């Protein structure tokens, strides 16, 4: 909403001035990229702080969830009961403030790849 407002407001200025549209679009794109990068960095920092709340066992459960393993497979891998894993998943999602394991897994993979320079 904010970006749309910014673009339409500045588009009106650009079309009523001597600024070439191509230059205007390059400026908007750069500004939007900077906004997204700042938001992106903020999200990564917030998520990283939340990751610090996890116990080593919860962190391992998150790693396996992010790899796409179902609770039964995670339980087999860690040699614990499936109900134990269900409890860990619930706690992990609450600590990370996500509604589902897919959201948590995607963000985890994204943060880990960013940390590896990817």
Rosetta blueprint (number, residue, H / E / L):
1 X L
2 X H
3 X H
4 X H
5 X H
6 X H
7 X H
8 X H
9 X H
10 X H
11 X H
12 X H
13 X H
14 X H
15 X H
16 X L
17 X L
18 X L
19 X L
20 X L
21 X H
22 X H
23 X H
24 X H
25 X H
26 X H
27 X H
28 X H
29 X H
30 X H
31 X H
32 X H
33 X H
34 X H
35 X H
36 X H
37 X H
38 X H
39 X H
40 X H
41 X H
42 X H
43 X H
44 X H
45 X H
46 X H
47 X H
48 X H
49 X H
50 X H
51 X H
52 X L
53 X L
54 X L
55 X L
56 X H
57 X H
58 X H
59 X H
60 X H
61 X H
62 X H
63 X H
64 X H
65 X H
66 X H
67 X L
68 X L
69 X L
70 X L
71 X H
72 X H
73 X H
74 X H
75 X H
76 X H
77 X H
78 X H
79 X L
80 X L
81 X L
82 X H
83 X H
84 X H
85 X H
86 X H
87 X H
88 X H
89 X H
90 X H
91 X H
92 X H
93 X H
94 X H
95 X H
96 X H
97 X L
98 X L
99 X L
100 X L
101 X H
102 X H
103 X H
104 X H
105 X H
106 X H
107 X H
108 X H
109 X H
110 X H
111 X H
112 X H
113 X H
114 X H
115 X H
116 X L
117 X L
118 X L
